[in-house]
Amino acid sequence: MKLLLSIFLLLGFNLFGQNKASNEFTFNEYLGYVKKYHPLVKLADLNISEAQASLMMARGGFDPKIEIDYEQKRFKDSEYYSILNSSFKIPTWYGIELKAGFDNNDGVYLNPENTVPNQGLTSVGIAVSVGQGLFINQRMADVRKGKIQLKLGQAERNLEATTVLYNASLAYFNWKKNYDEVKLYENYATYAATRFKVIKISIEQGDKPAIDSIEAGIIVRNRALSLEDSKLKLAKATLELSNFLWLDNNIPLELQDDLIPENKLESTISETLRTNDLLQNASLENHPKINAWQTKIDMLTIEQKLKSNLLLPKIDLGYSYLSEPSYFEKYRFEDYKVGVNFSFPLFLRKERGSLKLAKYKVQDAEYSLKVVRLQLKNKLKAQQTEINSLIKQINIIENLVNDYQTMLRSEERLFSFGESSIFLINARENNLVSSQLSKINVANRFFISNAELFKIMANPD
């Protein structure tokens, strides 16, 4: 009988050590799929494309423009008038617009103001805003904000991609946690079933009391219940993980049943997420969230300058040289058209109020940036402290597991000599199972803590 119990003990110890990796789906490989194929990561890249489109649209305000206006009226075989006004305009940066035109009008009832030579009338001129719009106007502001929008788009892209990778990492960690629990319960369920058979044989031989079979049977059913519950959690975690697996052309990918999570993830996660580099070279100056707030401040500052420009009077000057097409090369200073447009609100209440609101928005964004900078700094320190603490906890819990294994082996050896009971073995084993579950949970917290640091630093590339 002692020989049978010794075989049983060796079998149990081997079961504890069974965790040989095969068909591992590593965390680094998994994140590679997510980065390359996940639709939300691709969607984050659209922020840059949208910013480029906005800049192109803003630059369109400086595109040359052709305008043609033609009107004709005939009534009772009489041509009342035929009016052709055409122009070509080139907006430039500092509130200056170059323009050229050609007018050709005739008719019985033509307004004398529109009378031109028979060959038509050409014009070349310039329009200048010497008050509002000289150093900044809406077109200039839109282009400047469009260039800044590119920075904002890059920052928002990094933040959104980081969020996707963070959520994907949590799904992987949850999958690994539940997989490890299933393997743990499978080992102990097999061990409990083997022990139950050995005890039944021992009872039949009269070496053990019959009550031991009840005690051993209870632990078998408890292990089976825990195993079934862990399998359910693993199935749900696997489906959750599949949400982040895609192929090219937005084709969803299901996780194969024979794939298992990375066994030694504790030693590779810092390299995969580059958390060691982030801690050693921790700098918030290029952080996407700070860059996003800074670009918002820059855009609000441009808007403030635009509002400040509205306090100036509106003075538009225009000059055009006029000539018949055939005489255009002979410059005559006497032929020209000039214009002045002036307007200025007396109290400027609308303009001053708008400027104050613009200043308040800039101040509000600057205060928010200071808060965000401090929050990120404190989060970084807190996460670093948590990671270091969890490393210590992992070492402690590993020692606890080893101690509980030693206690269980000792109790089983005493049981084989008839100096212990199945109750004490179950108690020792329950403590060992609890410590191993704690080890899995602490490891999972360590993984999540690294992912949190990755999320804080927001550097998905």
Phi, psi and omega in degrees: 000321179297324178297318179297317179294324179295319177299318179300316180297316179297321178298318180296317181295322178294324179296321180298326185271357183283108174200042185288130184279136173208142182056045180290134172257093190293157180295322179295319178295320180298313179296330176299317176298316183296314181298321188275325192240343187294132183301324182289331174291319176296323179296323178297326178294338180293339178302321179290318179296321178295321178295320178295321178294322178295320178294319177299319179296320179293320179294340177298340177294344179254010178289140173300151186225134175254130179233133178228127179233116182232130177225141178217140179226125176233139180207125180053056176061017178242136175271102181299309177197156173222115188237123176237117175239118179231150181208157175229120186239142177234103176288139176243180192293307189267066172056026180244135180232124175267141183211151175223150183211164175217126179240137177217107185230144171202174181143160182292317184250037181290135176299129182306331179298331183266006181291131180226165176301163184300324180279358183097180184225125177258156180213145174224128184202190183215144175236132184229135172262112183262357176247254174297137173090359180287308182261340175204136175217182185297321179296314179296318180297320180296320180292317179298316179292329177295321177293320178292328180299331177298317177297317180297320179298320178295318179295315180294325177298315180297320180294316181290319178295322178297318179298318179297314181293326177295312179296323177296321178297317178300321179296320179294316180297321179294321177297314179296317180302311181290326176296315180298322178293320178298314180297323178297311181291329176296316179299313183286331175293319177295319180295318180295319179295319179295318179296321179299319180295318180297319181292322178298320178294320180296322178294318180297330179274357177081014180274338184229150178288155183295333182297336181296330179293326178294314180299315180292324179293325179297315182292327176298314181291323177296318179295320179296321179294315179296321179296317181295319179294320179292326177295322177297315179296323179294319179298317178293320179295324179295318178295321178296320178295324181296338178298338183257002182257119181224159171248180179297158183065027175057043178262120180292148183238133177265142179288130180290147184293334184273358179277143180231156181290165181296131186284315184258048184296331180302327185270349184244346187296322181295327178285320181294314180270356180056037181288330177295317178296323181294323180286321182287325181243043183291116178218132182263001185294324181255020180293135182304322181292320177292318177299321180296315179293322180294320178293325176296320177297318179298320179292320177292328177294320176297318178296323178295318178297322179295318178293323178296325179295335180289348176285344179280154175292154178268112181230111179247123178250142179221141176219135176223132174274133184249142179196151169289150182304323184283342181249019188294331183284341179265102185284129177238114181297338183284344184260106182199170173222127180235158179206149177227131178236121183228135174207146181199115177295139185288319185261339178056030183293319179296315183292317180293321177295319179295322179294319178298317178298320179296319178295320180296322179295321178295315179297318179298317179293322179294319176297317179298321179297320178298318179296316180297318180298316180293318179299315180297320179298314180291322178297320180297316179295317181297319181291323177297318178296319181295317180298315179298321178294319181292327175299317177295319180296322178298317179297319180294315184291329176295320176295322177297317179300316179298320180294317179295324176296319178297318179297319180293317179298319179296318180293323179291324178295320176296323179296322180294337177266004180077018183253011177219185182226163178296330178299314180293323177298315179297322179295315178297318182293320177299320177296320179294316178299315179299319180292323179290324174295321177296322178298318178296318181293318179295319177298319178297319176297324178295317177298313182297322180297321176295321178294324177297318177297319176300319179292321180297315183284336173052056177235082189283345185273000000 
